[in-house]
Amino acid sequence: MNLLFNLFTSVLSKIALRSRYLQFRGSFIVYIVMKSIAKFYKVLFFACDDIVVSTVWGARFRLPKSRSFAENRYLSLMLGMVEPQWKDYFDRYIVESRVFLDIGAAGDGYYTVRACKLNPRIKCVAVEPLPTEYRYLLLNIDLNSCSNRVIPINVALGEEQRVIELSRQKVKCVTLDSLLQNLKLPSVDIIKIDVEGARAEIIKGGCKTIQRHKPIIFFEVHNISEKQMIHKLRNIGYKAIERHGEMYILLPSISRQANNH
């Protein structure tokens, strides 16, 4: 059964890579399907404060019924197809990695949970600044029996240490370099950056970490400053693979990958 499912999602992922019509942001039809499933789940769990989404790949997610980051991607969560542009590379490299940094983990903690399901030896750092999303992140880490492999961090990451405002809430902001220095991790193999409006600042605040460990980076581009970060990473030896929707996979030099894996 697992073999058939893996084959199905692999084929679906390859189709999604080549067509915007299977991607949430590229297709109005997919958008309607996602919204319909969200409404169905709200009706199904009308007597509960939370919604529980079970997946065909072995994970479960507890999510708030009120509007949240994960509301319109229940189907993607169920199929393990969140950001299909990244799926093939993420699944391939996460099984060989020791430390994964999930920046913008959100309430579902999808990438953190998926990393733990695919690699029983991995150590994950899940960073989520918003209090409500962070509370559900903790619930989902525990629900999927990942607590002993995940370090949850309730901060924002940026170019400097300060207090910032996100979604009308004051949150603490630190740099990626200072966070990793405090955690004293031996390595960082993969970094996923999926936050709104601060991706370039995160890279700037993590230059030492990136230079030292040369992690694989999953990075989404929305503005000029983020596009400039792609060029900066290319200049220090990264190969940038662009997928539909300006979703990038940044691979370090082959020699680095050979040394670490």
Buried (B, 14 or more C-beta within 10 A) or exposed (E): EEEEBEEEBEEBBEEBBEEEEBBBEBBEEBEEBBEEBBEEBBEEBEEEEEBEBEBEBBBEBBBBBEEBBBBBBBBBBBBBBBBBBBBBBBBEBBEBBBBBBBBBBBBBBBBBBBBBBBBEEBBBBBBBBBEBBBEBBBBBBEBBEBEEBBBBBBBBBBBEEEEBEBEEEEBEBBBBBBBBEEBEBEBBBBBBBBBEEBBBBBBBBBBBBBEEBBBBBBBBBEEEBBBEBBEBBEEEEBEBEEBBBBBBBBBBEEEBBEEBE
